[in-house]
Amino acid sequence: MRLFAPDAHRAAYRTFVSPAGLDETLTSLLADPAVLQTPGAWTRESVTPSDAFGLSGDYNRWQVAVLYGSRRPVVARGPRSEQGQLESWTLVSPYPDISLQRLEPGTLIIVLRIPSADTP
């Protein structure tokens, strides 16, 4: 699902899919001690597809908007830190399949690894 990552930073992104819905995935994730519980983080919200996936990826925005129709993806975002490596996590459910032809019932997990300040 790299089609949602901007070309210039694709190496910093990883994607995973959970067959579980967003609530179950979020509950499991929040049990991880590396997850940071900052104010406003990990709050579920219904957003437009462009808010869920951003505007810088290679995906066809019109096709994704049509795919969702009047339905909105539910998103939760928050930080995670392990061994000094900060990550920004985005959970989206339902999510488009790779061909952008149907919505999948599980949860798409998009992870952006944020380089540390001392990384050149």
C-alpha positions in Angstrom: 0.0 0.0 0.0 2.9 2.3 -0.7 0.6 4.2 -3.1 -0.5 6.4 -0.1 3.2 7.4 0.7 4.8 10.4 -1.0 7.4 9.5 -3.6 10.2 11.4 -1.9 9.8 9.6 1.5 8.6 6.2 0.5 11.5 4.5 2.3 10.3 6.0 5.6 6.9 4.4 5.4 5.7 0.9 6.2 2.2 -0.5 5.9 0.5 -3.4 7.5 -3.0 -4.8 7.4 -4.9 -6.2 10.3 -8.0 -8.4 9.6 -9.5 -6.9 12.8 -11.6 -3.8 12.9 -10.2 -0.5 14.1 -11.5 -0.8 17.7 -9.9 -4.2 18.2 -6.7 -3.2 16.5 -6.5 0.0 18.6 -7.1 -1.9 21.8 -4.3 -4.3 21.0 -2.0 -1.5 20.0 -2.6 0.5 23.1 -1.4 -2.5 25.2 2.1 -2.0 23.7 4.3 -0.1 26.2 6.1 1.6 23.3 2.8 3.4 22.3 2.8 7.0 23.6 -0.4 8.2 25.2 -0.2 11.9 24.4 -3.2 14.2 24.6 -5.4 13.9 21.5 -3.6 10.8 20.3 -5.4 7.6 19.3 -8.8 9.3 19.1 -11.2 7.7 16.6 -12.6 10.1 14.1 -14.6 9.9 10.8 -12.8 11.9 8.1 -12.9 12.4 4.4 -10.7 10.0 2.4 -8.3 12.8 1.5 -7.9 13.5 5.2 -7.3 9.8 5.9 -4.7 9.2 3.2 -3.3 12.7 2.6 -2.7 14.5 -0.7 0.9 13.6 -1.5 0.7 9.9 -2.4 0.4 8.4 -5.9 -3.1 7.1 -5.5 -6.1 8.2 -7.6 -8.0 10.6 -5.3 -11.1 10.6 -7.4 -11.3 6.8 -7.5 -10.8 6.6 -3.7 -13.5 9.2 -3.1 -15.9 7.3 -5.4 -15.1 4.1 -3.6 -16.1 5.5 -0.3 -19.1 7.3 -1.6 -21.1 8.7 1.3 -19.2 6.5 3.7 -16.2 7.9 5.7 -13.1 6.1 6.8 -12.6 6.0 10.6 -9.0 7.0 11.5 -6.9 6.9 14.7 -3.5 8.5 14.8 -0.7 8.6 17.4 3.0 8.2 18.2 5.0 5.2 19.1 8.7 5.2 20.3 10.9 2.2 20.6 14.6 2.4 21.4 14.6 6.1 20.6 13.0 5.7 17.2 9.9 7.8 16.9 7.1 6.7 14.6 3.8 8.2 13.6 1.0 5.6 13.2 -2.2 6.0 11.2 -4.9 3.4 11.4 -7.7 3.5 8.8 -10.8 1.3 8.6 -12.3 0.3 6.2 -9.5 0.7 3.7 -9.2 0.4 -0.1 -7.7 -2.8 -1.6 -4.5 -2.3 -3.6 -6.5 -2.0 -6.9 -8.8 0.6 -5.4 -11.8 -1.5 -6.4 -13.3 -2.4 -3.1 -13.2 -1.5 0.6 -11.7 -4.1 3.0 -13.2 -4.5 6.4 -10.0 -4.7 8.4 -7.6 -2.0 9.4 -4.8 -0.5 7.3 -1.8 0.6 9.5 0.5 3.2 8.0 3.7 3.8 9.9 6.0 6.7 9.3 9.5 6.4 10.9 10.6 9.9 11.8 14.4 10.3 11.6 16.1 11.5 14.7 17.7 14.9 14.8 21.2 13.5 14.7 20.5 11.5 11.5 22.1 13.2 8.5 
